[in-house]
Amino acid sequence: MTQLESAKAGIITDEMRIVAEDENIDIEILQQKIASGKVVIPKNIKRNFHPVGIGNGLSTKINANIGTSEDHCNLEEEIKKMEIAEKYGVDSIMDLSTGGRLDFARETIIKKSKVMVGTVPIYGVITKLFSENKKIYDMTSDMLFAEIEKQAEQGVDFFTVHCGVNTRTLPFLESEDRLMGIVSRGGSLTKAWMKMHNAENPLYEEFDRLLEICLKYDITLSLGDGLRPGAQHDASDRAQMAELLVLGELVERSRNAGVQVMVEGPGHIPLDQIEMNVQLQKSICRDAPFYVLGPLTTDIAPGYDHIVGAIGGAIAASKGVDFLCYLTPAEHLCLPNLDDVKNGVIATKIAAHTGDIVKGIKGAKDRDHKISKARRDFDWENIYKYSINPELSRERKESSEANSEEYCTMCGKMCAVRTDTGKNS
């Protein structure tokens, strides 16, 4: 039985118990949230790792994308990125590899990962075709579902599938005056295949076939936003909304089949549209967990998109988003390096925590209170301990001219806390 089927049957699984304890939530409340589809626990039955829950009333989770590319293919480096991401608190890894030995890379990442692993299966099919000097046109429905089945057997915990790019939604895209068109790799590949064959998206047309595989392995579907906006100009247009309506339909079909499901969202949207986008998704998709990239609130910051994403992510999380995909300083420029991954994870962790404070997640404020008390007491060890990056906090303080003093070099002996506590009397 899947986690969803178990919850509907009133069965409390080991995974539910772990999540309830981690989140400090009543186990029966959690079971009810899973049964209603408001919470998912992505975990393939073939894997053994510490599970996490994503959804209503739980702490905001974060994902880090890693993976090889055609131009930069170094699996050892990608494993190091994964280890750095895990060190700084990521909850999920997505393997988006498109270069090299994809099956071996995926198997290695799944084997070594301490967290859930997601993929975009169409990447595997198209990469193989390109390596054989074939074209997108040569993909068949059976190829795509064979890839999905193979990855399920390898142990992938959740699939991003662009089922909402279909014959109902593409006319809305084609009638829009978009600056960027489609920026989703999976969405663009799907559209290209459909146009070449004058056919329906196989992931939509044969959605029940996809559900059968997910049901067998308890894989969570992450319904991808193939028509998400890739520029502020394109935000919240009819194409994006048409796809969202289809995803709402597929959420219901997934739940009825016993398959866990979450929904992906934008993307590049202005700050004042974030709350509206969250409310629409939660309404149309019946409170399915919401997974967003950023969102990015401006398009002018190549090299600083981890900051832009953290701004949008904090707002989104505070308004009800459940799962944030990180952005790194390399976004829109190149494949991220090790430092990019570290900075992307930390920025997104800050955004998630900021949102959790607003959402009133149990324990979210405790860490803030502890570090504030440590600052008041000049307790540097606890300041380092409760920092988002203890190594950096310690390094900056201990490398300063006041490394042996209780105060820092910003204010020196004029430190307001020293004065307020009578140490300057």
Phi, psi and omega in degrees: 000144175284168176301322180294314179297319179298314181297319178297328180275001180081014180268130177259118183272168176300322179297320177297319180297318180296313181297317180300318179293316180298322186268355181057048181234146179300133186298323181288326175295317178298316180301320179293322178294321178293318180299326180275351180088004181283341178228141174235154174235089182291114180197108176298140182296344181272356183248157178228106177206171181286112186284156173230153176259149178232125175145197188305126176081000180253162178298149181290127181263160180229149180240146173241129176272133172228180175136152180284164172228171179300324184268345182217098188235096181218095184298321180301320178294321179295324177295320177296321176299316179298318180295321177295315180300318179293322179301321184264014165101023178290150180259346186205150174238134170250125176270108182252032184300138176225017180216146177086204182276090189297317181297316179295317179299315181296315179300319181294315180296316179297318181295321185269342184289139175263001182229176180294152183235131176242160178216171171241097191303328183297335178300319182296319180294310185292322178299318178296318179297316179298323180293340179259015181060031175257179186243169175306321181307328187285351177293139174243163177302318181296323176300314183296315182287332174295320177295317179298315180296318180298314180294325176298316179294328177291334177119014178300137185268328175212145180250133166269120182230133186263065183286341184277356173272098186215186185291345176276329187262330183299325177301328177292320177298315185290340179266357180270151177264067183280146173281322188251350181063227178265127177250354175281125178301311180297322179294318181291321178296318180296314179300315181300315180297316181299317181293320180296323184261354186051050188223166177284153174300120182298331179291333175273314183296324181246042183300325179297327177295320176295318180297323180299319179293314181296322179296320183297323185250002188053052175270136178275133175275133171247102185287107189286150179261079183294340180251025179296153178288137177252012179202153179304322181301330187266359188295139172059034180273180185293327179296314178300317183287325177298318178296319180301322178297320177294319180296324176300319176299317183287333174301312181297318180296322179295311181299317180297334179272355181088014183259131177291145186210142170227169188234136179266151183222180186294153023107193179271106177218143178299152183304322184284357176255358184296308183301318179299317179296320179294314181297320178297313181299314182296326179285308184293325184259017173052051175064025172297145177308138186249128186239115185238153174264102184091254356290158177269124187265358173204157184255006192262011193241045173306133184095344180228020184292342174294329177286314178301316179296326179291324177298308179294322181295321179297315178296313182300313180298321181294337181264000174124000176294143188255341191210123181249129170269129183292158165239151180243170175299345182272353183307135180072001185239312185191177175291134183294146173265187185298317179294323178300316180298313179302310182294325178294317179296313182297315179300320182285327174298320177299315180298315181297315181295320178301317178294321181297325177299315181292321181287350180074031178296134182304129176084354184298321182279345187301316182295320177298317180296321182293318180288328177294319177296321179296322177296318180298324183267003186054037181269084188296326180298320178283332172299313178297316185301318186266003177288153177295331177224085184305324182298314181293318180301313180295316182299315183293318179293312187285346177266000182271169179294340180256034185296337180256004182259158178285333178270171179252176186280354179296310183244344181060221182290346176276013180310128182298323181292321176299316181294315183294329181266006175086008182281349177256009182289000000 
